[in-house]
Amino acid sequence: MATRVLQRVGNGLKQTRNGLQANGQVTVVVRSLSAFREDSWFKSLFVRKVDPRKDAHSHLLAKKEDNNLYKIQFHNVKPECLDAYNALCEDVLPSIHADAEYPCELVGTWNTWYGEQDQAVHLWRYRGGYPALTEVMNKLRQNKKFMDYRRERGKMLLSRRNQLLLEFSFWNEPVPRSGPNIYELRSYQLRPGTMIEWGNYWARAIEIRQQNHEAVGGFFSQIGSLYTVHHLWAYKDLQSREDIRNAAWQREGWDEVVYYTVPLIQHMESRIMIPMKTSPLK
């Protein structure tokens, strides 16, 4: 352990190499905070090792029984256009997704309440993976109503971005939910190479967070910003969110999950979102 010893001499202090008293003078020992935390720091930095594998991480983490692909889209809307944007989405999107020819489903659509303001978040599911995504995109280019919607929508946006996602095998598949609810989208940018470790810990942690039925869906990126994880939660209100999250700390194993997963994160963000009128997740 690194130790600095300061010896009081007259009105000043000088550094010495030992902590013994000399000629009745008082020595003051100051230990570095980083030295005290040396063991825990290295434990958290070098969490469980993952054996080298020849499998793609997505094959190990994603559900095997289906071939779902998800797209999440973030639209930053001009503040003066938000009401018109919502009305446009509520008018057009339900009719498109009601068409059986399109192998896609609108999972949820929200406005951000706390987090980035004047923002809309949309989540779609494509049953059939990348071929289904390609089929939908090709058909939409031939859909006049959708192309008119895109042109009108473009006048209202400041920016937009999207990601293609797979769902973790150990999370629920998001299904329509009655309301009213608020939703929290917690997004984590992980250190490259740590996705398997994240999945190993959360495969156990999700059992702790299922008791109040707040877990909606968990996803990891395939295209777009990589090594990104999104966890989607539902709560009745902000106070119930606080109560449920605090209660998790009383359950065995939650503290360990947090301890070992926090060092895997480079950046994290929380959005509190309100469903639009036509969202299947109310």
C-alpha positions as CSV (number, residue, x, y, z in Angstrom):
1,M,0.0,0.0,0.0
2,A,1.4,3.4,-1.0
3,T,2.0,5.6,2.1
4,R,3.1,9.2,2.5
5,V,4.4,10.2,5.9
6,L,4.4,13.9,6.8
7,Q,6.4,15.0,9.9
8,R,5.5,18.2,11.7
9,V,8.6,20.3,12.2
10,G,8.1,23.8,13.7
11,N,5.2,25.4,11.9
12,G,5.6,23.2,8.8
13,L,5.4,19.7,7.5
14,K,8.0,17.7,5.7
15,Q,7.8,14.4,4.1
16,T,9.8,11.5,5.6
17,R,10.2,7.8,4.7
18,N,8.8,6.3,7.9
19,G,6.1,6.8,10.4
20,L,8.2,6.8,13.6
21,Q,8.2,9.6,16.1
22,A,11.5,11.5,16.4
23,N,12.5,13.7,19.3
24,G,8.9,13.9,20.6
25,Q,7.7,15.4,17.3
26,V,4.4,14.2,15.9
27,T,4.3,12.4,12.6
28,V,1.1,12.4,10.5
29,V,0.4,9.4,8.2
30,V,-1.7,10.0,5.1
31,R,-2.6,7.0,3.0
32,S,-3.7,7.5,-0.6
33,L,-7.4,6.9,-1.2
34,S,-6.5,5.0,-4.4
35,A,-4.2,2.7,-2.4
36,F,-7.1,1.8,-0.1
37,R,-9.2,0.9,-3.2
38,E,-6.5,-0.9,-5.1
39,D,-7.9,-4.3,-4.7
40,S,-11.6,-3.4,-5.5
41,W,-10.5,-1.3,-8.4
42,F,-8.6,-4.2,-10.1
43,K,-11.4,-6.6,-9.3
44,S,-14.0,-4.3,-11.0
45,L,-11.7,-3.6,-13.9
46,F,-10.9,-7.2,-14.7
47,V,-14.3,-8.9,-14.2
48,R,-14.8,-12.5,-15.2
49,K,-12.9,-13.5,-18.3
50,V,-14.7,-14.9,-21.3
51,D,-13.2,-17.9,-23.0
52,P,-12.3,-17.3,-26.7
53,R,-15.0,-18.7,-28.9
54,K,-15.7,-19.1,-32.6
55,D,-19.4,-18.2,-32.3
56,A,-20.6,-14.7,-33.1
57,H,-21.7,-13.0,-29.9
58,S,-25.1,-12.4,-31.4
59,H,-25.7,-16.1,-31.8
60,L,-24.9,-16.7,-28.1
61,L,-27.0,-13.8,-26.8
62,A,-30.1,-13.7,-29.0
63,K,-33.2,-15.9,-29.0
64,K,-32.9,-19.0,-31.0
65,E,-36.6,-19.9,-31.2
66,D,-37.5,-17.0,-33.5
67,N,-35.9,-14.7,-36.0
68,N,-36.9,-11.3,-34.8
69,L,-35.1,-8.1,-35.8
70,Y,-35.9,-4.8,-34.2
71,K,-35.4,-1.2,-35.4
72,I,-35.3,1.7,-33.0
73,Q,-35.6,5.2,-34.4
74,F,-34.9,8.5,-32.6
75,H,-36.4,11.7,-34.2
76,N,-35.4,15.1,-32.8
77,V,-38.4,17.3,-33.7
78,K,-38.5,21.1,-34.2
79,P,-40.1,22.3,-30.9
80,E,-42.8,24.2,-32.8
81,C,-43.7,21.1,-34.8
82,L,-44.1,18.5,-32.1
83,D,-47.9,18.5,-32.0
84,A,-48.1,18.3,-35.8
85,Y,-45.5,15.6,-35.9
86,N,-47.5,13.5,-33.3
87,A,-50.7,14.0,-35.2
88,L,-49.1,12.9,-38.5
89,C,-47.6,9.7,-36.9
90,E,-50.9,8.8,-35.3
91,D,-52.7,9.2,-38.6
92,V,-50.4,7.3,-40.8
93,L,-48.5,4.6,-38.9
94,P,-51.4,2.5,-37.7
95,S,-52.9,2.1,-41.2
96,I,-49.5,0.9,-42.5
97,H,-48.9,-1.6,-39.8
98,A,-52.5,-2.9,-40.1
99,D,-51.7,-4.2,-43.6
100,A,-50.9,-7.9,-43.4
101,E,-48.6,-7.6,-46.4
102,Y,-46.0,-5.9,-44.3
103,P,-44.1,-8.4,-42.0
104,C,-43.5,-5.8,-39.4
105,E,-45.1,-4.6,-36.2
106,L,-45.1,-1.3,-34.3
107,V,-44.0,-2.3,-30.8
108,G,-44.2,1.1,-29.3
109,T,-44.0,4.8,-30.0
110,W,-43.3,7.5,-27.5
111,N,-42.4,11.1,-26.8
112,T,-39.4,11.7,-24.4
113,W,-40.6,13.4,-21.2
114,Y,-37.3,13.6,-19.3
115,G,-34.1,13.3,-21.2
116,E,-33.6,14.8,-24.7
117,Q,-36.6,17.1,-25.2
118,D,-38.8,17.3,-28.3
119,Q,-37.9,13.8,-29.2
120,A,-39.9,10.8,-30.5
121,V,-38.8,7.2,-30.1
122,H,-40.2,4.4,-32.3
123,L,-39.6,0.7,-32.0
124,W,-40.5,-1.9,-34.7
125,R,-40.3,-5.7,-34.8
126,Y,-39.6,-7.5,-38.1
127,R,-40.6,-11.2,-37.8
128,G,-38.3,-12.9,-40.3
129,G,-35.1,-10.9,-39.7
130,Y,-33.2,-9.1,-42.4
131,P,-35.3,-10.5,-45.3
132,A,-38.4,-9.2,-43.7
133,L,-36.8,-5.8,-43.2
134,T,-35.8,-5.7,-46.9
135,E,-39.3,-6.7,-48.0
136,V,-40.9,-4.0,-45.9
137,M,-38.5,-1.3,-47.1
138,N,-39.1,-2.2,-50.8
139,K,-42.9,-2.2,-50.3
140,L,-42.9,1.1,-48.5
141,R,-41.1,2.8,-51.4
142,Q,-44.1,1.9,-53.5
143,N,-46.6,3.1,-50.9
144,K,-47.7,6.7,-51.8
145,K,-49.2,7.4,-48.4
146,F,-46.0,6.4,-46.7
147,M,-43.8,8.4,-49.1
148,D,-46.0,11.5,-48.6
149,Y,-45.7,10.9,-44.8
150,R,-41.9,10.8,-45.1
151,R,-41.8,14.1,-47.1
152,E,-44.1,15.9,-44.6
153,R,-42.2,14.5,-41.6
154,G,-38.9,15.6,-43.0
155,K,-40.0,19.2,-42.8
156,M,-40.5,18.8,-39.0
157,L,-37.2,17.1,-38.0
158,L,-33.9,18.5,-36.8
159,S,-32.2,15.1,-37.0
160,R,-32.9,11.4,-36.9
161,R,-30.9,8.2,-36.3
162,N,-31.7,4.5,-36.0
163,Q,-30.2,1.2,-35.0
164,L,-31.0,-2.4,-35.8
165,L,-31.3,-4.6,-32.7
166,L,-31.6,-8.2,-31.6
167,E,-33.3,-9.1,-28.3
168,F,-31.5,-10.8,-25.5
169,S,-32.6,-14.4,-25.0
170,F,-33.3,-14.0,-21.3
171,W,-35.6,-10.9,-21.6
172,N,-39.3,-10.8,-22.2
173,E,-40.5,-10.3,-25.8
174,P,-42.3,-6.9,-25.7
175,V,-46.0,-7.4,-26.1
176,P,-48.9,-4.8,-26.0
177,R,-49.5,-3.6,-22.5
178,S,-52.5,-1.7,-21.1
179,G,-51.9,1.6,-19.3
180,P,-51.5,4.3,-18.4
181,N,-47.7,3.7,-17.9
182,I,-44.6,5.7,-18.2
183,Y,-41.6,4.0,-19.9
184,E,-37.9,4.2,-19.1
185,L,-35.4,3.5,-21.9
186,R,-32.0,2.9,-20.3
187,S,-29.3,2.9,-23.0
188,Y,-25.7,1.7,-22.3
189,Q,-22.6,2.1,-24.4
190,L,-20.4,-0.8,-23.4
191,R,-16.7,-1.2,-23.7
192,P,-15.9,-3.2,-26.9
193,G,-15.6,-6.9,-26.2
194,T,-17.8,-7.0,-23.0
195,M,-21.2,-7.9,-24.4
196,I,-20.9,-11.5,-23.3
197,E,-20.0,-10.5,-19.8
198,W,-23.0,-8.1,-19.7
199,G,-25.3,-10.9,-20.9
200,N,-23.9,-13.4,-18.3
201,Y,-24.7,-11.0,-15.4
202,W,-28.0,-9.8,-16.7
203,A,-29.3,-13.3,-17.4
204,R,-29.4,-13.6,-13.6
205,A,-30.3,-10.0,-12.8
206,I,-33.5,-10.0,-14.9
207,E,-35.0,-12.5,-12.5
208,I,-34.7,-10.0,-9.7
209,R,-36.4,-7.3,-11.7
210,Q,-39.4,-9.4,-12.9
211,Q,-41.3,-9.4,-9.6
212,N,-43.2,-6.2,-10.4
213,H,-43.6,-7.0,-14.1
214,E,-41.7,-3.8,-15.0
215,A,-39.3,-5.5,-17.5
216,V,-40.6,-4.9,-21.1
217,G,-37.6,-5.8,-23.4
218,G,-33.9,-5.9,-23.7
219,F,-31.9,-5.4,-26.9
220,F,-28.4,-5.1,-28.2
221,S,-27.3,-3.3,-31.4
222,Q,-26.2,-5.0,-34.6
223,I,-26.1,-2.0,-37.0
224,G,-25.7,1.6,-36.0
225,S,-23.8,2.5,-32.8
226,L,-22.2,-0.8,-31.8
227,Y,-21.9,-2.4,-28.3
228,T,-25.1,-0.5,-27.4
229,V,-27.7,-2.1,-25.0
230,H,-31.2,-0.8,-24.5
231,H,-33.3,-1.9,-21.5
232,L,-37.0,-0.9,-21.7
233,W,-39.0,-0.8,-18.4
234,A,-42.7,0.2,-17.6
235,Y,-43.9,1.9,-14.4
236,K,-47.1,3.4,-13.3
237,D,-45.5,6.7,-12.4
238,L,-42.1,8.1,-11.3
239,Q,-42.7,7.3,-7.6
240,S,-43.4,3.6,-8.4
241,R,-40.2,3.6,-10.4
242,E,-38.3,4.9,-7.5
243,D,-39.9,2.4,-5.1
244,I,-39.3,-0.6,-7.4
245,R,-35.7,0.3,-8.1
246,N,-34.9,0.8,-4.4
247,A,-36.6,-2.5,-3.5
248,A,-34.2,-4.3,-5.9
249,W,-31.3,-3.5,-3.6
250,Q,-32.9,-5.6,-0.8
251,R,-32.8,-8.7,-3.0
252,E,-29.9,-11.0,-2.9
253,G,-27.5,-10.7,-5.8
254,W,-28.5,-7.3,-7.1
255,D,-25.6,-5.5,-5.5
256,E,-23.2,-8.0,-7.1
257,V,-24.7,-7.5,-10.6
258,V,-24.3,-3.7,-10.3
259,Y,-20.8,-4.0,-9.0
260,Y,-19.6,-6.1,-11.9
261,T,-21.5,-4.5,-14.7
262,V,-20.8,-0.8,-14.0
263,P,-17.1,-1.2,-15.1
264,L,-18.3,-2.5,-18.5
265,I,-20.1,0.8,-19.3
266,Q,-18.5,3.7,-21.2
267,H,-21.7,5.8,-21.2
268,M,-25.3,5.5,-20.1
269,E,-28.5,7.4,-20.6
270,S,-32.0,7.3,-19.2
271,R,-35.1,8.5,-21.0
272,I,-38.5,8.7,-19.4
273,M,-41.1,8.4,-22.2
274,I,-44.8,8.9,-22.6
275,P,-46.7,6.6,-25.1
276,M,-48.3,8.2,-28.1
277,K,-52.1,7.5,-28.5
278,T,-51.5,4.8,-31.0
279,S,-48.7,3.0,-29.2
280,P,-49.4,-0.7,-28.5
281,L,-47.4,-0.2,-25.3
282,K,-49.8,2.1,-23.4
